[in-house]
């Protein structure tokens, strides 16, 4: 009983300390230092070796300009705790009083403590960093490195040089650190990515590229080819990245992982020519059957997207030959689902497509493979206007993979199926949940449809225009573009001036763009910019117009002007990064 009582008392005491510390922190965060210091002093009496509370107490004294109290406390703890970092605190206390001579005296003592014991380096250097005494922190690391050559502070020194604006020195030190410590490469690349993103002048990009090229030429180590490939990927120059990957492959021909990933990135960025070149390189150089099937899958997917109806028989023949070559098994599942997709969405042969997927489900599949097949089957059922059956399959995926992005994607498709069916109330509940998804793409899609339903229900409780819009939108899903265009244009005529008009203009613009009628597409995008300046689709109208001028009409000045509007007026847009990258390319930056 006594033991239990002692334990309860200890637990209660710790809880009270924690609560008091939190209370003091709340006061501190609000700038109520008089209240905070009273609580911190009480906690420090009971926990004299609590270093975090000690630092906060010192900070409170300094905020209240009670420098004598801070000095006395620091000196007391130096004597009792023997923590050499506190010499930095003591020096800083004098610096706040504008007594730089005394401040320097204690900073020098702190540095001497590193000379006496190099193990003090991290603590003292970090104390300088916390006080933004960057040059002193650099001194601390350099003294520590000299005192013990086995220490490597290149990473810390690099970041400190960056804080001083010495970007070239920072870059060199980061690259040297990464080469000496390959396991820390992701950490270094994360830092470099931050500077690549933030550097508006492009001088950093230029020097980083130059530094990598020089190291690649000088050492002939594939580490630098890999680093240079990574750099070009950040700039979305996939062709140049592929040159480096081929150089790596010559010396290390067994690893295709980065090459296939490069192809996927090129596909995502619509760089189909580069992606095709990479995939054919893989097919020419690998005997791995799974890798061959993956390459064929990507090639055929790209071919299908740009194919005309006359080319469909040839694509069907290719798919059949590939399935015959590789057989029906879990390993060829991607080819099987692609074959079913092509049969349903392009050939409109629903029963053969469903049969293909039904046989696939009889194979020994894991949950992710089953989800892939059920997702394609649900898409096909939805295409064939079997709404309820589609929703059942999407629901099964959601249930099986609740906490996975695939499950969330299925939830979005299920909500869209209800939207297409006209069950807006249920769809709206789902979109409300999904707009908080951790996946930006899912969240953006859900938010757009949530707002579409909300805006067009408030203005029209009968949802007449919304029903017509959903019907035309479903025609798009079914690849019935001509019927969709008629439906959207009818909305503009019959519901002129209503909230649904800006969404409709965007859809029509996208349809004309798909048909390569770029002048018509620009006309409809411009109507959004002229008549709906506050529309949530303004950034898309600007970006899509800029892309047409850049890719299709070769009008650099108009493209630049439109990209610039996205960059300066729509920084929260999902198109912001691409707009900035394309603007810089058109501006003539050579160091991308």
C-alpha positions as CSV (number, residue, x, y, z in Angstrom):
1,X,0.0,0.0,0.0
2,X,2.9,2.4,0.9
3,X,4.5,1.6,-2.4
4,X,1.3,2.4,-4.3
5,X,0.8,5.6,-2.4
6,X,4.4,6.7,-3.1
7,X,3.9,5.9,-6.8
8,X,0.6,7.9,-6.9
9,X,2.3,10.8,-5.2
10,X,5.2,10.8,-7.7
11,X,2.8,10.6,-10.6
12,X,0.8,13.5,-9.2
13,X,3.9,15.6,-8.7
14,X,5.1,15.0,-12.2
15,X,1.7,15.9,-13.6
16,X,1.7,19.2,-11.6
17,X,5.2,20.0,-12.8
18,X,4.2,19.4,-16.4
19,X,1.0,21.5,-16.1
20,X,3.0,24.4,-14.5
21,X,5.6,24.2,-17.3
22,X,2.8,24.3,-19.9
23,X,1.2,27.3,-18.1
24,X,4.5,29.1,-18.1
25,X,5.0,28.3,-21.8
26,X,1.6,29.7,-22.6
27,X,2.4,33.0,-20.8
28,X,5.8,33.1,-22.6
29,X,4.2,32.6,-26.0
30,X,1.8,35.4,-25.3
31,X,4.6,37.8,-24.2
32,X,3.4,37.9,-20.6
33,X,6.9,37.5,-19.2
34,X,6.2,38.7,-15.7
35,X,3.7,35.9,-15.2
36,X,5.8,33.3,-17.0
37,X,9.0,34.0,-14.9
38,X,7.1,33.5,-11.6
39,X,6.0,30.0,-12.7
40,X,9.4,29.1,-14.2
41,X,11.2,30.1,-11.0
42,X,8.9,27.8,-9.0
43,X,9.5,24.9,-11.4
44,X,13.3,25.6,-11.4
45,X,13.4,25.3,-7.6
46,X,11.8,21.9,-7.8
47,X,13.8,20.8,-10.9
48,X,17.1,22.7,-10.7
49,X,18.7,20.6,-13.4
50,X,15.9,21.0,-16.0
51,X,17.9,22.7,-18.8
52,X,14.9,23.7,-20.9
53,X,13.3,25.5,-17.9
54,X,16.6,27.1,-17.1
55,X,16.8,28.6,-20.6
56,X,13.3,29.9,-20.5
57,X,13.9,31.5,-17.1
58,X,17.0,33.2,-18.4
59,X,15.0,34.4,-21.5
60,X,12.3,35.8,-19.3
61,X,14.8,37.8,-17.2
62,X,16.4,39.1,-20.4
63,X,13.0,40.1,-21.9
64,X,12.2,42.0,-18.7
65,X,15.8,43.5,-18.8
66,X,16.6,41.9,-15.5
67,X,20.1,41.2,-16.6
68,X,21.7,40.9,-13.2
69,X,19.3,38.1,-12.2
70,X,20.1,36.4,-15.5
71,X,23.8,36.7,-14.9
72,X,23.6,35.4,-11.3
73,X,21.5,32.4,-12.4
74,X,23.8,31.5,-15.3
75,X,26.9,31.8,-13.1
76,X,25.3,29.7,-10.4
77,X,24.4,26.9,-12.9
78,X,27.9,27.0,-14.6
79,X,29.3,26.3,-11.1
80,X,26.8,23.6,-10.2
81,X,26.1,21.9,-13.5
82,X,29.4,22.4,-15.3
83,X,27.7,23.0,-18.6
84,X,30.1,24.8,-20.9
85,X,27.3,26.0,-23.3
86,X,26.2,28.4,-20.6
87,X,29.3,30.6,-21.3
88,X,27.5,31.4,-24.6
89,X,24.4,32.4,-22.5
90,X,26.5,34.5,-20.2
91,X,28.2,36.3,-23.1
92,X,24.9,36.9,-24.8
93,X,23.5,38.4,-21.6
94,X,26.3,41.0,-21.8
95,X,25.7,41.5,-25.5
96,X,22.1,42.5,-24.8
97,X,23.4,45.1,-22.4
98,X,25.6,46.4,-25.3
99,X,28.8,45.3,-23.4
100,X,30.5,43.6,-26.4
101,X,33.9,43.4,-24.7
102,X,32.6,41.2,-21.9
103,X,30.4,39.3,-24.3
104,X,33.4,38.5,-26.4
105,X,35.3,37.4,-23.3
106,X,32.8,34.7,-22.5
107,X,32.3,33.7,-26.1
108,X,36.1,33.1,-26.2
109,X,35.9,31.1,-23.0
110,X,33.3,28.9,-24.7
111,X,35.5,28.3,-27.7
112,X,38.4,27.5,-25.4
113,X,36.2,24.8,-23.8
114,X,36.1,23.1,-27.3
115,X,39.9,23.2,-27.5
116,X,40.0,21.5,-24.1
117,X,37.4,18.9,-25.0
118,X,36.3,18.6,-28.7
119,X,33.2,16.7,-27.5
120,X,31.8,20.1,-26.5
121,X,31.7,21.2,-30.1
122,X,28.0,20.4,-30.9
123,X,26.6,21.9,-27.7
124,X,28.5,25.2,-27.9
125,X,28.1,25.6,-31.6
126,X,24.4,25.0,-31.3
127,X,24.2,27.6,-28.5
128,X,25.8,30.1,-30.8
129,X,23.3,29.1,-33.6
130,X,20.4,29.7,-31.3
131,X,21.5,33.2,-30.6
132,X,22.1,33.8,-34.4
133,X,25.8,34.3,-33.8
134,X,26.6,32.6,-37.1
135,X,30.3,33.5,-37.4
136,X,30.9,32.3,-33.8
137,X,29.1,29.1,-34.6
138,X,31.4,28.6,-37.6
139,X,34.4,29.2,-35.4
140,X,33.2,26.6,-32.9
141,X,32.8,23.9,-35.6
142,X,36.1,24.7,-37.2
143,X,37.9,24.6,-33.8
144,X,36.2,21.3,-33.1
145,X,37.2,19.8,-36.4
146,X,40.8,20.9,-35.9
147,X,40.9,19.5,-32.4
148,X,39.5,16.2,-33.6
149,X,40.0,15.5,-37.4
150,X,37.6,12.6,-37.1
151,X,34.7,15.0,-36.6
152,X,32.8,16.0,-39.8
153,X,30.9,19.3,-39.5
154,X,30.7,20.0,-43.3
155,X,26.8,19.8,-43.2
156,X,26.5,22.3,-40.3
157,X,29.2,24.6,-41.7
158,X,27.5,24.5,-45.2
159,X,24.2,25.7,-43.8
160,X,25.8,28.4,-41.7
161,X,27.7,29.7,-44.8
162,X,24.3,29.8,-46.5
163,X,22.9,31.9,-43.7
164,X,25.8,34.4,-44.3
165,X,24.8,34.5,-48.0
166,X,27.9,32.5,-49.2
167,X,25.9,30.3,-51.5
168,X,28.8,28.9,-53.5
169,X,30.7,27.9,-50.4
170,X,27.6,26.4,-49.0
171,X,27.0,24.4,-52.2
172,X,30.6,23.1,-52.3
173,X,30.5,22.0,-48.6
174,X,27.1,20.3,-49.1
175,X,28.3,18.4,-52.1
176,X,31.5,17.3,-50.4
177,X,29.6,16.2,-47.3
178,X,27.2,14.1,-49.5
179,X,30.1,12.5,-51.3
180,X,31.8,11.6,-48.0
181,X,28.5,10.5,-46.4
182,X,26.3,8.9,-49.1
183,X,23.7,7.8,-46.6
184,X,23.0,11.5,-45.9
185,X,22.4,12.2,-49.6
186,X,18.6,12.6,-49.2
187,X,19.1,15.2,-46.4
188,X,21.5,17.2,-48.6
189,X,19.2,17.1,-51.6
190,X,16.3,18.2,-49.4
191,X,18.3,21.3,-48.4
192,X,19.3,22.0,-52.0
193,X,15.7,21.6,-53.2
194,X,14.7,24.4,-50.8
195,X,17.3,26.7,-52.3
196,X,16.4,25.7,-55.9
197,X,12.8,26.6,-55.2
198,X,13.5,29.9,-53.4
199,X,16.3,31.3,-55.6
200,X,14.5,33.8,-57.8
201,X,17.7,35.1,-59.3
202,X,18.7,31.6,-60.6
203,X,22.3,32.2,-59.5
204,X,22.2,29.3,-57.1
205,X,20.8,27.0,-59.8
206,X,23.6,28.0,-62.2
207,X,26.4,27.4,-59.6
208,X,24.9,24.1,-58.5
209,X,24.7,22.8,-62.1
210,X,28.3,24.0,-62.8
211,X,29.6,22.4,-59.6
212,X,28.0,19.1,-60.4
213,X,29.2,19.1,-64.0
214,X,32.8,19.8,-62.9
215,X,32.7,17.0,-60.4
216,X,31.2,14.6,-62.9
217,X,34.0,15.3,-65.4
218,X,36.8,15.4,-62.8
219,X,36.2,12.2,-60.8
220,X,34.2,9.9,-63.2
221,X,32.4,8.5,-60.1
222,X,28.8,7.5,-60.9
223,X,27.8,9.2,-57.6
224,X,28.0,12.5,-59.5
225,X,26.1,11.2,-62.5
226,X,23.3,10.2,-60.2
227,X,23.4,13.6,-58.5
228,X,23.3,15.4,-61.8
229,X,20.4,13.2,-63.0
230,X,18.6,14.2,-59.8
231,X,19.3,17.9,-60.5
232,X,17.9,17.7,-64.1
233,X,14.8,15.9,-62.7
234,X,14.2,18.9,-60.4
235,X,14.3,21.1,-63.5
236,X,12.0,18.8,-65.4
237,X,14.7,18.3,-68.0
238,X,14.1,14.6,-68.3
239,X,16.1,14.2,-71.6
240,X,19.3,15.5,-69.9
241,X,18.6,13.3,-66.9
242,X,18.3,10.3,-69.2
243,X,21.8,11.1,-70.6
244,X,23.2,10.7,-67.1
245,X,21.2,7.5,-66.5
246,X,22.6,6.0,-69.6
247,X,26.2,6.8,-68.5
248,X,25.4,5.2,-65.1
249,X,23.9,2.1,-66.9
250,X,27.1,1.5,-68.9
251,X,29.0,1.1,-65.6
252,X,26.2,-0.5,-63.6
253,X,23.9,-2.3,-66.0
254,X,21.8,-4.3,-63.5
255,X,19.8,-1.5,-61.9
256,X,16.8,-0.2,-63.9
257,X,14.9,1.3,-61.0
258,X,15.9,4.9,-61.5
259,X,15.4,4.6,-65.3
260,X,11.9,3.3,-65.1
261,X,11.1,6.0,-62.5
262,X,12.5,8.6,-64.9
263,X,10.1,7.4,-67.6
264,X,7.2,7.7,-65.2
265,X,8.1,11.2,-64.3
266,X,8.4,12.1,-68.0
267,X,4.9,10.6,-68.6
268,X,3.4,12.6,-65.7
269,X,4.9,15.8,-67.2
270,X,3.5,14.9,-70.7
271,X,7.1,14.5,-72.1
272,X,6.0,11.6,-74.2
273,X,8.9,11.6,-76.7
274,X,11.4,11.4,-73.9
275,X,9.4,8.8,-72.0
276,X,9.1,6.7,-75.2
277,X,12.8,6.9,-75.8
278,X,13.5,5.7,-72.2
279,X,11.0,2.9,-72.4
280,X,12.4,1.5,-75.6
281,X,15.9,1.7,-74.1
282,X,14.6,-0.5,-71.2
283,X,13.1,-3.0,-73.7
284,X,16.4,-3.1,-75.6
285,X,18.5,-3.8,-72.5
286,X,16.6,-5.9,-70.1
287,X,15.7,-9.6,-69.9
288,X,13.5,-9.0,-66.8
289,X,9.9,-10.0,-67.9
290,X,8.1,-7.9,-65.3
291,X,10.1,-4.8,-66.3
292,X,9.4,-5.6,-70.0
293,X,5.7,-5.8,-69.2
294,X,5.8,-2.5,-67.3
295,X,7.5,-0.8,-70.2
296,X,5.0,-2.1,-72.7
297,X,2.2,-1.0,-70.4
298,X,3.4,2.6,-70.3
299,X,4.1,2.7,-74.1
300,X,0.6,1.4,-75.0
301,X,-1.1,3.7,-72.5
302,X,0.6,6.7,-74.2
303,X,-0.3,5.3,-77.6
304,X,-4.0,4.7,-76.7
305,X,-4.3,8.3,-75.5
306,X,-3.3,9.8,-78.8
307,X,-4.7,7.1,-81.1
308,X,-7.4,7.7,-83.7
309,X,-10.2,5.2,-84.3
310,X,-8.5,3.8,-87.4
311,X,-5.5,2.8,-85.1
312,X,-7.7,0.9,-82.6
313,X,-7.4,-2.5,-84.4
314,X,-3.6,-2.3,-84.4
315,X,-3.6,-1.5,-80.7
316,X,-6.0,-4.4,-79.9
317,X,-3.7,-6.7,-81.8
318,X,-0.6,-5.5,-79.8
319,X,-2.4,-6.1,-76.5
320,X,-3.5,-9.6,-77.5
321,X,0.0,-10.5,-78.6
322,X,1.5,-9.2,-75.4
323,X,-0.9,-11.2,-73.2
324,X,-0.2,-14.3,-75.3
325,X,3.5,-13.7,-74.9
326,X,3.5,-13.1,-71.2
327,X,0.5,-15.2,-70.2
328,X,-2.4,-14.6,-67.8
329,X,-1.0,-14.4,-64.3
330,X,-0.7,-11.8,-61.4
331,X,2.5,-10.6,-63.0
332,X,0.7,-9.5,-66.2
333,X,-2.1,-7.8,-64.3
334,X,-1.4,-4.3,-65.5
335,X,-1.6,-5.5,-69.1
336,X,-4.9,-7.3,-68.4
337,X,-6.5,-4.3,-66.9
338,X,-5.2,-2.1,-69.7
339,X,-6.7,-4.5,-72.2
340,X,-10.1,-4.4,-70.5
341,X,-10.0,-0.6,-70.3
342,X,-9.3,-0.3,-74.0
343,X,-12.1,-2.8,-74.9
344,X,-14.6,-0.9,-72.8
345,X,-13.7,2.8,-73.2
346,X,-12.5,2.7,-76.8
347,X,-14.0,-0.3,-78.5
348,X,-17.2,-0.1,-76.4
349,X,-17.1,-3.9,-75.9
350,X,-18.3,-4.1,-72.3
351,X,-18.9,-7.8,-72.0
352,X,-15.4,-8.9,-73.2
353,X,-13.9,-6.2,-70.9
354,X,-15.9,-7.5,-67.9
355,X,-14.9,-11.1,-68.7
356,X,-11.2,-10.2,-68.8
357,X,-11.5,-8.6,-65.3
358,X,-13.6,-11.4,-64.0
359,X,-10.9,-13.9,-64.9
360,X,-8.3,-11.7,-63.3
361,X,-10.2,-11.7,-60.0
362,X,-9.9,-15.5,-60.0
363,X,-6.1,-15.2,-59.8
364,X,-4.2,-15.3,-56.5
365,X,-4.0,-11.5,-55.9
366,X,-3.1,-9.4,-52.9
367,X,-5.4,-6.6,-51.7
368,X,-3.7,-4.0,-53.9
369,X,-4.0,-6.1,-57.0
370,X,-7.7,-6.9,-56.2
371,X,-8.2,-3.1,-55.8
372,X,-6.7,-2.5,-59.2
373,X,-9.0,-5.0,-60.9
374,X,-12.1,-3.8,-59.0
375,X,-11.3,-0.2,-59.7
376,X,-11.2,-0.9,-63.5
377,X,-14.3,-3.0,-63.3
378,X,-16.2,-0.2,-61.4
379,X,-15.0,2.3,-64.0
380,X,-16.4,0.2,-66.8
381,X,-19.7,-0.4,-65.0
382,X,-20.0,3.4,-64.5
383,X,-19.1,3.9,-68.2
384,X,-22.0,1.5,-69.0
385,X,-24.3,3.5,-66.7
386,X,-24.5,0.8,-64.1
387,X,-24.1,3.3,-61.3
388,X,-25.1,1.2,-58.3
389,X,-22.9,-1.7,-59.3
390,X,-20.0,0.6,-59.8
391,X,-20.6,2.2,-56.4
392,X,-20.6,-1.3,-54.8
393,X,-17.1,-2.1,-56.2
394,X,-15.7,1.3,-55.3
395,X,-17.1,0.7,-51.8
396,X,-15.3,-2.7,-51.5
397,X,-12.0,-1.0,-52.4
398,X,-12.7,1.7,-49.8
399,X,-13.4,-0.9,-47.2
400,X,-10.4,-3.1,-47.9
401,X,-7.9,-0.1,-48.1
402,X,-9.5,2.4,-45.6
403,X,-6.3,4.2,-44.6
404,X,-4.6,4.1,-48.0
405,X,-4.7,6.7,-50.8
406,X,-6.1,4.0,-53.1
407,X,-9.0,3.7,-50.7
408,X,-9.5,7.5,-50.7
409,X,-9.3,7.6,-54.5
410,X,-12.1,4.9,-54.5
411,X,-14.1,7.1,-52.2
412,X,-13.8,10.0,-54.6
413,X,-14.9,7.9,-57.5
414,X,-17.8,6.6,-55.5
415,X,-18.9,10.2,-54.8
416,X,-18.4,11.1,-58.5
417,X,-20.6,8.2,-59.5
418,X,-23.4,9.5,-57.2
419,X,-22.8,13.0,-58.7
420,X,-23.1,11.6,-62.3
421,X,-26.3,9.8,-61.2
422,X,-27.8,13.0,-59.9
423,X,-27.7,12.0,-56.2
424,X,-26.1,15.4,-55.2
425,X,-27.0,15.2,-51.5
426,X,-25.1,12.0,-50.9
427,X,-22.2,13.1,-53.2
428,X,-21.9,16.4,-51.4
429,X,-21.5,14.6,-48.0
430,X,-18.6,12.6,-49.4
431,X,-17.0,15.6,-51.1
432,X,-17.1,17.5,-47.8
433,X,-15.0,14.7,-46.1
434,X,-12.7,14.2,-49.1
435,X,-11.7,17.9,-49.5
436,X,-9.7,17.4,-46.3
437,X,-7.8,14.5,-47.8
438,X,-4.0,14.4,-47.3
439,X,-3.7,13.9,-51.1
440,X,-3.7,17.3,-52.8
441,X,-5.2,16.0,-56.0
442,X,-8.0,14.2,-54.3
443,X,-8.6,17.3,-52.0
444,X,-8.7,19.6,-55.0
445,X,-11.1,17.5,-57.1
446,X,-13.4,17.1,-54.0
447,X,-13.3,20.8,-53.3
448,X,-14.2,21.7,-56.9
449,X,-17.1,19.4,-57.0
450,X,-18.2,20.4,-53.5
451,X,-18.3,24.0,-54.5
452,X,-20.0,23.2,-57.8
453,X,-22.9,21.5,-56.0
454,X,-23.0,24.1,-53.2
455,X,-23.0,27.2,-55.5
456,X,-25.6,25.8,-57.8
457,X,-27.9,24.6,-55.1
458,X,-28.0,27.9,-53.3
459,X,-29.0,29.8,-56.4
460,X,-31.3,27.1,-57.8
461,X,-32.8,24.8,-55.3
462,X,-34.3,22.6,-58.0
463,X,-30.7,22.1,-59.3
464,X,-31.9,22.2,-63.0
465,X,-28.6,23.6,-64.3
466,X,-26.5,21.4,-62.1
467,X,-28.3,18.3,-63.4
468,X,-27.6,19.3,-67.0
469,X,-24.0,20.0,-66.1
470,X,-23.5,16.6,-64.5
471,X,-25.1,14.9,-67.5
472,X,-22.8,16.7,-69.9
473,X,-19.8,15.9,-67.5
474,X,-20.8,12.2,-67.6
475,X,-20.7,12.3,-71.4
476,X,-17.1,13.5,-71.1
477,X,-16.3,10.5,-68.9
478,X,-17.9,8.3,-71.5
479,X,-15.6,9.8,-74.2
480,X,-18.7,11.2,-76.0
481,X,-17.1,14.6,-76.5
482,X,-19.4,15.8,-79.2
483,X,-22.5,15.2,-77.1
484,X,-20.8,16.7,-74.1
485,X,-20.0,19.9,-76.0
486,X,-23.7,20.2,-77.1
487,X,-24.8,19.8,-73.5
488,X,-22.4,22.4,-72.1
489,X,-23.3,24.9,-74.8
490,X,-27.0,24.4,-74.1
491,X,-26.3,25.4,-70.4
492,X,-24.7,28.7,-71.6
493,X,-27.8,29.5,-73.6
494,X,-30.4,28.3,-71.1
495,X,-28.8,29.4,-67.9
496,X,-26.9,32.6,-68.9
497,X,-25.5,34.6,-66.0
498,X,-26.0,31.8,-63.4
499,X,-23.3,30.6,-61.1
500,X,-22.6,27.5,-63.3
501,X,-21.4,29.6,-66.2
502,X,-17.7,29.8,-65.3
503,X,-17.4,26.0,-64.8
504,X,-19.2,25.5,-68.1
505,X,-16.9,27.9,-70.0
506,X,-13.8,26.0,-68.6
507,X,-15.2,22.6,-69.7
508,X,-15.9,23.9,-73.2
509,X,-12.5,25.4,-73.5
510,X,-10.9,22.1,-72.5
511,X,-13.0,20.3,-75.0
512,X,-11.9,22.6,-77.8
513,X,-8.3,22.2,-76.7
514,X,-8.7,18.4,-76.8
515,X,-9.9,18.8,-80.4
516,X,-6.9,21.0,-81.3
517,X,-9.2,24.0,-81.9
518,X,-6.9,26.3,-79.9
519,X,-8.4,29.6,-81.0
520,X,-11.9,28.5,-79.8
521,X,-10.4,27.2,-76.5
522,X,-8.7,30.6,-75.9
523,X,-11.9,32.4,-76.6
524,X,-13.8,30.5,-73.9
525,X,-10.9,30.8,-71.4
526,X,-10.8,34.5,-72.0
527,X,-14.5,34.8,-71.2
528,X,-13.8,33.4,-67.7
529,X,-11.0,36.1,-67.3
530,X,-13.2,38.9,-68.6
531,X,-16.6,38.0,-66.9
532,X,-15.6,36.0,-63.8
533,X,-12.5,37.7,-62.4
534,X,-13.1,36.2,-58.9
535,X,-13.8,32.7,-60.2
536,X,-11.9,29.8,-58.6
537,X,-11.1,28.8,-62.2
538,X,-9.2,32.0,-63.0
539,X,-5.8,30.4,-62.4
540,X,-6.7,27.4,-64.7
541,X,-7.9,29.7,-67.4
542,X,-4.7,31.7,-67.3
543,X,-2.5,28.6,-67.1
544,X,-4.3,26.7,-69.9
545,X,-4.2,29.7,-72.2
546,X,-0.4,30.2,-71.5
547,X,0.2,26.5,-72.3
548,X,-1.6,26.9,-75.7
549,X,0.5,30.0,-76.6
550,X,3.7,28.2,-75.5
551,X,3.1,24.7,-76.9
552,X,0.8,25.2,-79.9
553,X,0.9,28.8,-81.1
554,X,4.5,29.6,-80.3
555,X,3.7,33.0,-79.0
556,X,6.3,33.5,-76.3
557,X,5.3,37.0,-75.2
558,X,1.6,36.1,-74.6
559,X,2.5,32.9,-72.8
560,X,5.0,34.8,-70.5
561,X,2.4,37.4,-69.6
562,X,-0.2,34.8,-68.7
563,X,2.3,32.7,-66.7
564,X,3.3,35.9,-64.8
565,X,-0.2,36.5,-63.7
566,X,-0.4,33.0,-62.3
567,X,2.9,33.5,-60.5
568,X,2.0,36.9,-58.9
569,X,-1.7,36.5,-58.4
570,X,-2.3,32.8,-57.7
571,X,0.5,31.5,-55.6
572,X,-1.7,28.9,-54.0
573,X,-2.6,27.4,-57.4
574,X,-1.6,23.8,-58.2
575,X,-0.2,25.2,-61.5
576,X,2.1,27.7,-59.7
577,X,5.3,25.6,-59.9
578,X,4.8,24.7,-63.6
579,X,3.9,28.3,-64.4
580,X,7.1,29.6,-62.8
581,X,9.3,26.9,-64.4
582,X,7.8,27.6,-67.9
583,X,8.1,31.4,-67.4
584,X,11.8,31.1,-66.6
585,X,12.4,28.9,-69.6
586,X,10.6,31.4,-71.9
587,X,12.5,34.3,-70.3
588,X,15.7,32.6,-71.5
589,X,17.2,31.4,-68.3
590,X,20.0,29.0,-69.3
591,X,20.7,27.6,-65.8
592,X,17.5,25.7,-65.3
